[in-house]
Structure formats: structure tokens, C-alpha cells
Amino acid sequence: MTELVCASIMEPAISITILLLFLPLLFLLTYRRSFKRIPPGSLGIPIIGQSFSILRAMRTNKGEEWFQERVRKYGPISKLNLFGTPTVFLHGPAANKFIYTCSEELLANKQPASVRRIMGERNLLELSGDDHRRVRAALVSFLKPETLKQYVGRMHEEIRLHLHNHWYGNNEIKVMPLMKMLTFDVICSLLFGIERGPKRDTLVKLFEDAIEGMVSLPINLPFTTFNRSLKAREKIKSIIIELIHDKRKKLEKIGICSNEDLIMSLIRMKDQSSDSSVLSDEDIVDNIFLVMLAGYETTSILLTFVIKLLAEDQTVYNHVLKEQEEISKGKALGELLTWDDLAKMKYTWKVATESLRMNPPVFFSFRTVLQDIEYGEYIIPKGWQVIWAPCMTHMDENIYPEPSKFDPLRLESQATKPPPYSFMAFGGGPRMCPGNEFARIETLTMIHNLINAYTWKLSLKDNFFGRNPVPVFIQGLPMQIELKKSSYEM
């Protein structure tokens, strides 16, 4: 009996002992199995990782090659470390679709710390859920076609003034700096209501300083690029806050303004149920900064490359010229463009779209992972970030035959149309760029005025550009220009 009791006591003890001995082994096997499910690649040196490597590649215009090498080495999904955060790179139309349609409970629209601190926590790129829908609806209410129709004539006047002030009387100009000047002037006049003068001049210099540190290590030490960018951001914020207060006082005095700008429109929006403001001052400041970035950088880059591509391809140039001359024939001397005129510029917009495919202003984008995500056979861990590069699908020869060839008509045929989520210049899904219609108006109006008034050719055989983080022509893209003998009043 005693032996039975001892045996009954010892058996559980032995079982527990064996279990305790095997637990570390089970844990190790489970850990190694889950670790193996993390995508292949290296995280590199802590904090730094591959940050300097990708920045070097971008500055020498080899960013696409840099990502292609990762795809060749690891496949369409790999891990790395960018700007202080463990990161997973995803590639291909399926990856684009996954990112743009993934639940906000899994992927948050959070940018790297350097971008977030300079752009502001309340800008549309950072928001999700109800906040994203609220702010996006406020921006779209002003940037929708029905509202923008009334700004076509004013856009035409602004561009005509730009050409007179900066092109007329010159034999050679630098395209990229002038396109940045044009887009910033358009933003200030039409969207912010800032007149030409010292305030506008100060704002553009501060803005250039601010965006320089957006893709950098977020180390806020004196004399660093990031520190200088943060200081510029604070000064810009003060200017915008002053504008908001001035416009709010004006609104209280005169009510609805006939020449309402974006800031005035955002201030005036009220919640119908509570009569309170839809957007806080912080919401407005951060999203005005976003609009400045989108309008100043992306549209100026689009225009720069369109002008360059037209100089390089005489056949395409002739087609655009013919389309724009036909529109001019139906207008009186000096008459401004209308919304209906823009609708006739179908080939010109195809040229712009092909330019965006070949040279997208935004090289890559980020999301933050909120929960462990299963993607294919791998796990993307919570707290990491996801990066993808639109240029990778834009230049994929399996999607776009002869991707390096400039062909505005490549999308004409159903047989050559790319699969969904292969053209990502304006984003996708609920994250589609709300300002794409504004960019279209500005691009078409500028090309109409330019091609009817001037001929141009490249001054240099080689026009090298790098990315910092957007494309920057090292020498500004110099061009020789000649005013046409016909009247300048377009």
C-alpha cells in the first residue's frame, strides 16, 4: 500500500520534472519557428540600419535599383531598418492593394518620426478612422471639381503673370526653380490668400528648410538638418496661426467672402448638430502644411518633367501643340481658359500621366503596423512599419512593356492596360490624393500657356537629378527659350 502511495506521488513529480526539462526546448522551437516567419533580410546596425544606404541611393538617382536589388535578393517582401524603425518592404500590385485596402486596425497611416514631427500629428497622412474621414471631407469640400471650376480663370491669370515676370525677355531659364516658384505662388494666392510680398518670400524659404529634414534621422541636436527643419516648422506654424486669426476676424465682420480661399473655407465649416467648428486650429495648421507640401513639391516636379519630356520628344510635342492650338482658335485674344477647355486637353493629360508613371514625385510611403499581420507565409510584427515604392510597379516590364519608353498612348488599348493598383501616382482607395484635380488644372493651364507662347530646348545633354527625398535636378534643368512671334496674350 505504501509503495502504491509513493508511486502515485512520484509519477506526477516525474511528469512535472520531464515537462520542466522540455519547456525551454519547446519555447526555443516555437520562438525559432515564429522568428523564421519574419520576412528575410537584415535589420543592420541598431537605429541606423539601412537609412544612410537608401538616402545615398536616392541622392544619386539609384533608389529604384536599390529596391530592385532587394527584390532580386529576398523576393517581394523583406525586412530592413529605416529611420530608427524595423521595417518590412512590400512590392507589387498585390502589395499595393493590401496596403491601400487594409483595415485601419491593422495598418495605421503613421509616417516616420522625422516626417510626423515636421508635418504635424494632425495632418491627413497621420489620421485614421473618424478623424481621417472628418478632415478629408473638409479638404475635399474645397478641392472637389464643382468648387475648383470657378478657380480656372484665376489660375490662368496667375500663370500668365508668372510667365511675364520670369520668362519674358529671357533667352535661358532654369525650369525646376521656376516651377517651384509658380506652384508656391499659386498656392499662396488661390489657397491661402497671401499676397505677394515679404510674408510670402519668408514662407517659401522656411518651407524649403522644413522639408529638407523630413527624411532624416530624427535626432534633434543643434546644427543638424532635423533641428533646423523643426525650427522652420515652428516659424511656419506661427505665420499660419496669424493667418487663421486674421481670416476669422474678417469672417466675423463680412461673413461669406466671394473670393474664399482654402483657409477661410476650413475656418467656416461648422458641425450642423452642435454649431461648433469641424476643425481645430491645430487641424488647420497641420493640413495647410500638407497642402503646401503636395502643391509645392509634387505639382512642380510633374510640370518640370513634362516640360523636359516635351523637349526630348518632338512627336509628342507636336501632338500637344496641335491640341492646345485648337483650343486657342476658339477663344478671343486674351480670353481666359474655362473648365470646358480643360476637358478638351485629353492628350496633354495623358502626357502628364505618363510622366507621373516614369517619374513619380513621391518615391516611397510608410504605414505603421498596429497588430501582428500575416502576409503570405510571413508575419509582419506589431510596432514595425511597412514601406512600398510606387516606382517599382510603374517600371515593372511585366506590367508596362518597355517601361523606360515615354508613350502617352500606352493605356489606350485594353490589351495594354495594367492591372489594378499598378499606377499609384495619386494613391489609391480611401487614401486617394484629394488634391489631384487641383494638380490637373494647374498642369494643363501651365502647358497651354507655355506651348502657345514659347518654344524651348534643353541647354545640357545630361540633366542629372537625385532625390532628397523628391526629385531635384542638380543644375535646375536649364533650357533655352524663345518667344513666338505671335501675340503673347494667351
N, C-alpha and C positions, 0 to 999 in steps of 0.2 A: 504493500500500500504506500509506504514511504517512497519507494522507488518510482511508483506511478506519479505521486505528487511532485517529486523532484523533476521527473521527465516533463510533466505538464508545465512546470515553471521554466525549465531550461529551453524548451522548444521555442516559445515566443522570444526569449532572450537571444537565442541563436539567430532567429529570423531577423530581429531588430539589428543585431550586430552585422549580419550579412548586408542588410539594407543600407546601414550607415556606411559600410565599406564601399558599396556600389554607388551611393548618391553622388559623390564627386565625379565619378566616371560618367554617370548619366547626365549630370549637369554639363560636363565638358563636351560630351557628344551632342547634346541639344544646342549648346552655345555655338559649337563649330558648325552645326548644320544650319542654324539661323544666320550665322555670320557669312556662310558661303552664299546665302541668298541675297546678301547685299551686292549690288552691281559690281562688276570688275573695275579695276583701276587703282590708283594710288591717291591718298589724301595729301601726300607730300609733307613738307615742313609745317608744323602746327601754326595756325593763324595765317601764315603767308601762302602755303600750298602752291597752287599754280597761278596765283594772281599776277605776279610780275611777268610770267611767261605769256599769258594771254594778252596783257597790256602791250608787251613788246611786239607780239604778232599783229595786233590791231594797228599800232603806230606805223608799222611797215607794210600795211595793207595785206597781211598774210593771215588774217583771222580765220578766213574760210578754210585755208589749208590747215591751220591749226586744229580746227574741229574735224576736218576730213581725216586727218591722221588718227584722231581718237576713234573715229568710226571704223577705220581700217584695222586698228589695233584691238579694240574692245567690242565693236558692234554698235548698234543703235542706242545702247544705254550703258553708261559708265559713271563711276564716281570720281570726284576731284574735290578740291578745296578752293573756293574763290572768296576773296574779300573777307576772310575770317570765318567762313561758314562751310561745313561739309555740304557738298552739292552733288546732285545727280544730273547729268546731261542726257536729254532725250532728243531723238532725231527721227524725222519722217512725218508724213501726213497723219498717220495714226496717233503719233505722239502729240502733234499739234491739236488734233481733235480732242484727245484726252485732256490736255491742259485747259483748253477753252471751254470744255463742257463739264469738267469735273466738279463735283459738289463743293461748295464753299466750306463745308465742314471738313473736307479733306485737304484741299489746297487753298491757301489764303493768298490774296493779291498783295503780298508784302515784298517790298523791294529790299536790297541790301541796305545795311545801316547807313552807309555813306549817301545813298540816294534818298533814303527816307528822311534823314536829318536835314538835308538841304531842300528837298521838295516840300517837306511838311507832312505831318502824320494824317492830315485830313484831306489830302488830295485824292482824286478819284482812283488812282492806281493803288492806293493803300486800303481802300474801303471794301467792305463786303456786306452782303445781306441788305437790310432795310436802309442802312446808311448809304450804301453804294447806289441803290435804286433812287433814293431821295436826291442825292447830289447829281447823279447822272440826268435825272428828269429835269432838274433845274438848268443844267447846261444845255441839254438838247432843246429845251423850250426856246432858247435864243438861237441855237445853231442849226435848227431844222430848216429845210428848204423854204417853207412857207414864210418864215421870218427873214431869211437871208436874201430873198428876191429883191427886197427894197434896198439892199446894200450894193447891188451890182454897179449902179451908176457911180456911187461914191468910191467904190473900189477902182473903177476906171479912171476917175479924176485923180486919185492918189497915185496910181501907176503912171499916168501921163505926166504928173508933176515930177515924179521920180526920174523919168527919162529925160525931161527937160533940164533938171538940176544936175544930173550926174552922168548922162550920156551925151547930150547935145554939145557939140563943139569939141569933142574929144576924138582922137584917132585910135586910141587904145585904152581899154579899161580892164579891171580885174573883176571877173564875174562873181565869184563867191562872196567877197566882202560887200559888193553892191546888192546881191540878192538878200544877204542878211540885213542890210540897211533897209531895203524895201519891205521885207516881211515885218521887221520891227516897227517901221513907220505905219504900216497898215494896221498892225495890232493896236498900237497906241492910239491911232485916230479912230478906227471903227469899233474896237472892242473896249477900250479903256477911256476914250475921250480925253487923252493927254495931248495938248497942243505941242507943236514944235517949239523947242527952247531948252534951257538949261536942265529942267527936270527930266526930259526925255533923254538928253545926252548922258546925264548921270546914270539913269536907269539902265541904259544899254551896256555901259561899262561894268556896272555892278553885276548885271546878269551874266555877262561873259565870265567874270571872276567866279560867280557862284557855280555855274555848270561845269567849270574846269575840274572841280573836286568830286563830282558825282560818282565817278568810277575810280575810286582810290581807297587805300586802306583807311578806315575811319579812326585815325589817330589824331586827336585834337591837341597838337603841340605847336608852340609858336613857330612861325616861319614855314609850316607845312602847307601844302596845297589845300588840304582839307580844312585847316584852320582859317585860311584866307577865304575859302568858299563860305564857311559858316558866318564869318563877319559880313560878307557881302549879302548873304541871305537876310541877316537881321536888318541891314540898311534898306533892302528892298521891301521887307515887311513894313517898316516904318512909313515908306512912301505910299504903299498900298493902303495902309490903315488911314493915312491922311486923306487919300482919295475917297475912301469909303465914307469918312465923316463929312467931307465937303459935299459929296453927292447926296448923302442922307439929308443934309440941311437944305440942299436945293430941292429935293423931292418934297420936303415938308412945306416949302414956300410955294412952288408952282405946280406940284402934282406930276402927272404923267408928262414926260418930255417927248417931243416929236422925233428928236434925234437920239433916241435912247441907246446907250451902249450896253455892253455885257455886264459891267459892274452895277449900273443902275438897274438893269433887269433883275439881277440876283438879289439886290437890296429890297426891291419892291415885292418880291414873292412872299405871299402870306399863306399860312395854313388855314384853309377855309373853316375848319372846325373850331380853332382857337384864336384865329386872327393874329397869331404870333409869326415871327419871321421863320421861313423854311430853313434858311442857312444862317449860321452864326458868322461873326466877323472872321473867326479862325477858318471856317469852311471856305469863305470867300477868298481870303488871303492865299491859302494853300492851293486852291483850284485856279486862281488867277496866275499863280506861278506855273502851274501845269500848262495852262493855255499859252503862256508866254513861251515855254519850252517847246511845245508842239508847233506853234506857229512860227517861231523864230528859227528853230533848227530844222525841223522836218520839211517845211514848205520851201525854205531857201535852198536846201540840199536838192530837193526834187527839181526846182527851177534850174539850178546850176547844171545838173546832169542832163536835163532836157536840152538846154542851150548847147552844151558840149556835143551831145549826140546828133543834134541837127547840123552842127558844123562838120561832123565827120561823115554824114550820110546824105549825099546830095539828093538821092531819090526820095527819101523820107522828107527832107526839107521841102522839095518841090510839091509834094502832096499836101503838106501842112500849109504852105504858102497859097496854093490854089484854094483850099478850103477857107482860109481867112480872107482872101481877096474877094471871094464870092459873098461873104458876109458884109464886107465893106461896101460893095457895089450897091447894096440895098439900103444904105444909110446916107444921110446928108453929111456934108463936111463938118467934122467936129462933134457929130451926134454920139452920145454915149451908148455903150452896149446895154442890152437888156437880158433878162433871164431866157427869153426865147432865142436870142442869138447864141447863148452858151449851149443850148440844146442842139444846135446845128454843128457844134465843133466835135463831132464824134471821132473823127480820125485823130485829131490833135490829142484828145484824151486817151486814145489807145497808145499813142506815143508816150504820154506821161506814165501810163500804167506799165508799159514795157520797161521804161526807165526805172520805175519802182521795183520791178521784179529783179532787174540786174544790179541795182544799187540801192537797196533798202536803207533809209536813213537810220533806222533802229537795228543794230546788229544782233543784240540778244535781249531776252527778257527773263524775269525771275518770278517764281512763286515760292511760298513757304509751306512746308508740309506740316499739317496740324495733327494728323494721326498716321500711324504706320499704313502705308499703301502697298497693296500687291499690284505690281505691274509686270505682266508676263510671268516669268519664273523668278522674279526678284522682289525684294522688299525695299521700299524707299522709307527710311526711318523718320519717325516724328522728330521735328525740330530741324531737319535738314532743309535745303532749298533745292528747287528744280530750275534748271536753265535750259532754254532752247534757242536756236538761231534760225530766223526765217530764211536767211540767205542759203541755208543748206538745202531746203526743199526748192527754193527758187532756181538754184543752179544744178539741180539733180537731172542728169541727162536721161534718166529713166522716166522722168515726169515731163521735162521740157527738152525735146530733141535739139541738139546744137545750142545748149543754154547760153553760150557766150556770144551768140549771134543776135544782133539787135533786129527784132522782127515784130513791129507793132501789130501785124495781122495774124500772129501765131495762134490767137484764140478764136479766130473767125470760124474755123471748121470744128464741127462736133468731134471729129476724129482726133483732133489735137488738143481738145480741152482737157485741162488737168483735173485730177480727182479733187474732191472737196478738201479743204484745209491744206492746199498746196501753195496758194498765194496768200501771204499773211501780212502784206504791207500795211493794212488797216486793222489788223487784229482779226477777231472772229467771235461769233456767238454774242453773249451779252456784254462782252468786252470790246465790241467793235468801236473804233475810234469815233467819238461824237463830232469831231471837227473835220471829218473827211470832205463834207460838202463845202465848207469854207475854203479848204485847201484846193478843191477843184475849181471854185470860182476864181481864186487868186491866180492859179496856174494858167487857166485858159485866158483870162483877161490880160495877163502879162505877155503871153506868147502872141496873142492877137496884136497887141500894140507894137511889140518888138519886131515881129516879122514883116509887118506892114511899113515900118518906119526905117529899118536898118538891114544891111547885110553884114555878115561877120565871118571871121575865120580865126582859127587858133593861132596864137603867136608862137607857141612852142610845139615841137614834135612830141615831146614827152611831157605829160601833165600828171605827175605823181601825186597821189593822195594817200593819207593814212587815216586812222580813226582814233578820236580822242574824246569821247567814245564814238562820236558821229564822224562821217567823212569830212576831212579837211584837206583841201588842195594846198600843198606846201607853198606854191607861188601864187595862189589865189585864182588860178585859171585865167591868165592874161589873154585877151582877144583884141584883134584889130577890127574896128568897126567903121562903117561908112553910112552916112545918112542918105537915104534915097532921094532922088531928085524931085519926086512927087511931094505934095504938101505933107508936112509933119503932123498936121492936125488930124489925128486918127480918131 
